Amino acid sequence: MYMRAKKPRKLSAKAEQERQERVKAAFGMFAHVKTSSEEFARRKSKEIEWEDRNRKPQ
């Protein structure tokens, strides 16, 4: 069963401006936070380095 997305409700000009300001503030507040893909790539890189250091010769 598929659910349809609700249509966004119309905001007053003032409410829309306030929403935009909150969104902008949130982006600024979390600009230093790495995305999950960046964090995964960092962890994977460290894992590969560890494996290369600890690889047993064949």
N, CA, C and O atoms as a GROMACS GRO file, in nm:
protein
  232
    1MET      N    1   0.084  -0.118   0.000
    1MET     CA    2   0.000   0.000   0.000
    1MET      C    3   0.089   0.124   0.000
    1MET      O    4   0.179   0.137   0.083
    2TYR      N    5   0.063   0.213  -0.090
    2TYR     CA    6   0.140   0.335  -0.100
    2TYR      C    7   0.065   0.449  -0.033
    2TYR      O    8  -0.057   0.461  -0.044
    3MET      N    9   0.140   0.532   0.035
    3MET     CA   10   0.079   0.650   0.097
    3MET      C   11   0.121   0.772   0.017
    3MET      O   12   0.237   0.785  -0.022
    4ARG      N   13   0.030   0.857  -0.005
    4ARG     CA   14   0.060   0.980  -0.077
    4ARG      C   15   0.113   1.084   0.021
    4ARG      O   16   0.069   1.094   0.135
    5ALA      N   17   0.208   1.161  -0.028
    5ALA     CA   18   0.260   1.270   0.053
    5ALA      C   19   0.154   1.377   0.065
    5ALA      O   20   0.082   1.406  -0.030
    6LYS      N   21   0.146   1.435   0.181
    6LYS     CA   22   0.050   1.543   0.200
    6LYS      C   23   0.102   1.669   0.132
    6LYS      O   24   0.223   1.692   0.125
    7LYS      N   25   0.011   1.748   0.082
    7LYS     CA   26   0.050   1.875   0.023
    7LYS      C   27   0.097   1.967   0.135
    7LYS      O   28   0.034   1.974   0.241
    8PRO      N   29   0.207   2.039   0.112
    8PRO     CA   30   0.253   2.131   0.216
    8PRO      C   31   0.150   2.242   0.238
    8PRO      O   32   0.090   2.293   0.143
    9ARG      N   33   0.132   2.276   0.363
    9ARG     CA   34   0.034   2.382   0.390
    9ARG      C   35   0.093   2.518   0.358
    9ARG      O   36   0.214   2.538   0.367
   10LYS      N   37   0.009   2.607   0.320
   10LYS     CA   38   0.051   2.741   0.284
   10LYS      C   39   0.084   2.819   0.411
   10LYS      O   40   0.004   2.823   0.504
   11LEU      N   41   0.201   2.880   0.415
   11LEU     CA   42   0.240   2.961   0.530
   11LEU      C   43   0.225   3.108   0.496
   11LEU      O   44   0.236   3.149   0.380
   12SER      N   45   0.201   3.186   0.598
   12SER     CA   46   0.197   3.331   0.576
   12SER      C   47   0.339   3.376   0.542
   12SER      O   48   0.435   3.303   0.568
   13ALA      N   49   0.351   3.492   0.486
   13ALA     CA   50   0.483   3.545   0.448
   13ALA      C   51   0.574   3.553   0.570
   13ALA      O   52   0.693   3.520   0.562
   14LYS      N   53   0.519   3.596   0.682
   14LYS     CA   54   0.598   3.609   0.805
   14LYS      C   55   0.643   3.472   0.854
   14LYS      O   56   0.759   3.453   0.892
   15ALA      N   57   0.551   3.375   0.852
   15ALA     CA   58   0.584   3.240   0.897
   15ALA      C   59   0.689   3.177   0.806
   15ALA      O   60   0.780   3.108   0.854
   16GLU      N   61   0.678   3.200   0.677
   16GLU     CA   62   0.776   3.146   0.582
   16GLU      C   63   0.912   3.208   0.605
   16GLU      O   64   1.014   3.137   0.599
   17GLN      N   65   0.918   3.337   0.631
   17GLN     CA   66   1.044   3.404   0.658
   17GLN      C   67   1.108   3.349   0.785
   17GLN      O   68   1.228   3.324   0.789
   18GLU      N   69   1.028   3.330   0.889
   18GLU     CA   70   1.079   3.274   1.015
   18GLU      C   71   1.132   3.132   0.993
   18GLU      O   72   1.235   3.094   1.049
   19ARG      N   73   1.061   3.053   0.912
   19ARG     CA   74   1.104   2.917   0.883
   19ARG      C   75   1.239   2.918   0.811
   19ARG      O   76   1.329   2.841   0.844
   20GLN      N   77   1.251   3.007   0.713
   20GLN     CA   78   1.377   3.018   0.639
   20GLN      C   79   1.492   3.058   0.732
   20GLN      O   80   1.603   3.006   0.718
   21GLU      N   81   1.468   3.147   0.825
   21GLU     CA   82   1.570   3.189   0.920
   21GLU      C   83   1.612   3.073   1.011
   21GLU      O   84   1.730   3.058   1.041
   22ARG      N   85   1.514   2.991   1.054
   22ARG     CA   86   1.546   2.875   1.138
   22ARG      C   87   1.629   2.773   1.062
   22ARG      O   88   1.724   2.715   1.115
   23VAL      N   89   1.592   2.750   0.936
   23VAL     CA   90   1.667   2.656   0.853
   23VAL      C   91   1.810   2.705   0.834
   23VAL      O   92   1.905   2.628   0.848
   24LYS      N   93   1.826   2.832   0.803
   24LYS     CA   94   1.959   2.890   0.783
   24LYS      C   95   2.042   2.879   0.910
   24LYS      O   96   2.161   2.847   0.904
   25ALA      N   97   1.982   2.906   1.024
   25ALA     CA   98   2.053   2.897   1.152
   25ALA      C   99   2.096   2.753   1.179
   25ALA      O  100   2.206   2.730   1.228
   26ALA      N  101   2.010   2.658   1.148
   26ALA     CA  102   2.043   2.516   1.172
   26ALA      C  103   2.160   2.473   1.084
   26ALA      O  104   2.249   2.403   1.131
   27PHE      N  105   2.160   2.514   0.959
   27PHE     CA  106   2.272   2.479   0.871
   27PHE      C  107   2.402   2.538   0.924
   27PHE      O  108   2.505   2.472   0.919
   28GLY      N  109   2.398   2.659   0.973
   28GLY     CA  110   2.518   2.720   1.028
   28GLY      C  111   2.564   2.651   1.155
   28GLY      O  112   2.684   2.634   1.177
   29MET      N  113   2.469   2.613   1.238
   29MET     CA  114   2.500   2.549   1.365
   29MET      C  115   2.570   2.414   1.346
   29MET      O  116   2.657   2.378   1.426
   30PHE      N  117   2.532   2.341   1.242
   30PHE     CA  118   2.584   2.206   1.221
   30PHE      C  119   2.681   2.197   1.104
   30PHE      O  120   2.705   2.088   1.053
   31ALA      N  121   2.736   2.309   1.059
   31ALA     CA  122   2.826   2.308   0.945
   31ALA      C  123   2.952   2.226   0.971
   31ALA      O  124   3.009   2.171   0.877
   32HIS      N  125   2.996   2.218   1.096
   32HIS     CA  126   3.118   2.145   1.130
   32HIS      C  127   3.096   1.995   1.143
   32HIS      O  128   3.193   1.920   1.149
   33VAL      N  129   2.972   1.950   1.147
   33VAL     CA  130   2.942   1.809   1.166
   33VAL      C  131   2.961   1.734   1.035
   33VAL      O  132   2.908   1.774   0.931
   34LYS      N  133   3.038   1.626   1.040
   34LYS     CA  134   3.062   1.547   0.920
   34LYS      C  135   2.936   1.468   0.885
   34LYS      O  136   2.860   1.428   0.973
   35THR      N  137   2.917   1.448   0.758
   35THR     CA  138   2.805   1.366   0.715
   35THR      C  139   2.839   1.220   0.741
   35THR      O  140   2.955   1.185   0.760
   36SER      N  141   2.740   1.136   0.743
   36SER     CA  142   2.764   0.995   0.771
   36SER      C  143   2.855   0.932   0.666
   36SER      O  144   2.934   0.844   0.700
   37SER      N  145   2.847   0.974   0.541
   37SER     CA  146   2.934   0.917   0.437
   37SER      C  147   3.079   0.959   0.459
   37SER      O  148   3.170   0.880   0.436
   38GLU      N  149   3.101   1.083   0.503
   38GLU     CA  150   3.237   1.128   0.533
   38GLU      C  151   3.294   1.049   0.650
   38GLU      O  152   3.410   1.007   0.646
   39GLU      N  153   3.214   1.029   0.752
   39GLU     CA  154   3.258   0.954   0.868
   39GLU      C  155   3.287   0.808   0.830
   39GLU      O  156   3.386   0.752   0.875
   40PHE      N  157   3.202   0.748   0.748
   40PHE     CA  158   3.225   0.611   0.703
   40PHE      C  159   3.355   0.601   0.626
   40PHE      O  160   3.433   0.508   0.649
   41ALA      N  161   3.381   0.694   0.535
   41ALA     CA  162   3.503   0.693   0.455
   41ALA      C  163   3.626   0.706   0.544
   41ALA      O  164   3.727   0.640   0.521
   42ARG      N  165   3.618   0.790   0.647
   42ARG     CA  166   3.730   0.806   0.739
   42ARG      C  167   3.758   0.676   0.813
   42ARG      O  168   3.872   0.632   0.823
   43ARG      N  169   3.651   0.613   0.865
   43ARG     CA  170   3.668   0.487   0.938
   43ARG      C  171   3.722   0.377   0.847
   43ARG      O  172   3.809   0.300   0.888
   44LYS      N  173   3.672   0.371   0.726
   44LYS     CA  174   3.716   0.269   0.631
   44LYS      C  175   3.863   0.288   0.596
   44LYS      O  176   3.937   0.190   0.586
   45SER      N  177   3.904   0.411   0.577
   45SER     CA  178   4.044   0.440   0.547
   45SER      C  179   4.135   0.394   0.660
   45SER      O  180   4.239   0.334   0.636
   46LYS      N  181   4.096   0.423   0.783
   46LYS     CA  182   4.175   0.380   0.899
   46LYS      C  183   4.180   0.227   0.907
   46LYS      O  184   4.283   0.169   0.941
   47GLU      N  185   4.068   0.163   0.877
   47GLU     CA  186   4.062   0.017   0.879
   47GLU      C  187   4.158  -0.043   0.776
   47GLU      O  188   4.228  -0.140   0.805
   48ILE      N  189   4.162   0.014   0.656
   48ILE     CA  190   4.250  -0.034   0.551
   48ILE      C  191   4.396  -0.014   0.590
   48ILE      O  192   4.479  -0.102   0.568
   49GLU      N  193   4.428   0.101   0.649
   49GLU     CA  194   4.564   0.125   0.696
   49GLU      C  195   4.605   0.021   0.800
   49GLU      O  196   4.716  -0.031   0.796
   50TRP      N  197   4.515  -0.009   0.894
   50TRP     CA  198   4.544  -0.108   0.998
   50TRP      C  199   4.568  -0.245   0.934
   50TRP      O  200   4.661  -0.316   0.971
   51GLU      N  201   4.482  -0.283   0.838
   51GLU     CA  202   4.497  -0.413   0.771
   51GLU      C  203   4.630  -0.419   0.696
   51GLU      O  204   4.696  -0.523   0.698
   52ASP      N  205   4.669  -0.311   0.630
   52ASP     CA  206   4.796  -0.308   0.558
   52ASP      C  207   4.914  -0.325   0.654
   52ASP      O  208   5.010  -0.395   0.621
   53ARG      N  209   4.908  -0.263   0.770
   53ARG     CA  210   5.016  -0.275   0.870
   53ARG      C  211   5.022  -0.415   0.930
   53ARG      O  212   5.131  -0.463   0.962
   54ASN      N  213   4.908  -0.480   0.945
   54ASN     CA  214   4.902  -0.607   1.016
   54ASN      C  215   4.884  -0.728   0.924
   54ASN      O  216   4.855  -0.838   0.970
   55ARG      N  217   4.900  -0.707   0.797
   55ARG     CA  218   4.885  -0.817   0.700
   55ARG      C  219   5.001  -0.915   0.716
   55ARG      O  220   5.117  -0.875   0.722
   56LYS      N  221   4.967  -1.042   0.721
   56LYS     CA  222   5.070  -1.145   0.731
   56LYS      C  223   5.123  -1.176   0.591
   56LYS      O  224   5.045  -1.191   0.497
   57PRO      N  225   5.253  -1.185   0.578
   57PRO     CA  226   5.310  -1.217   0.445
   57PRO      C  227   5.270  -1.358   0.404
   57PRO      O  228   5.258  -1.446   0.489
   58GLN      N  229   5.249  -1.379   0.275
   58GLN     CA  230   5.208  -1.511   0.226
   58GLN      C  231   5.326  -1.590   0.177
   58GLN      O  232   5.310  -1.704   0.133
   0.00000   0.00000   0.00000
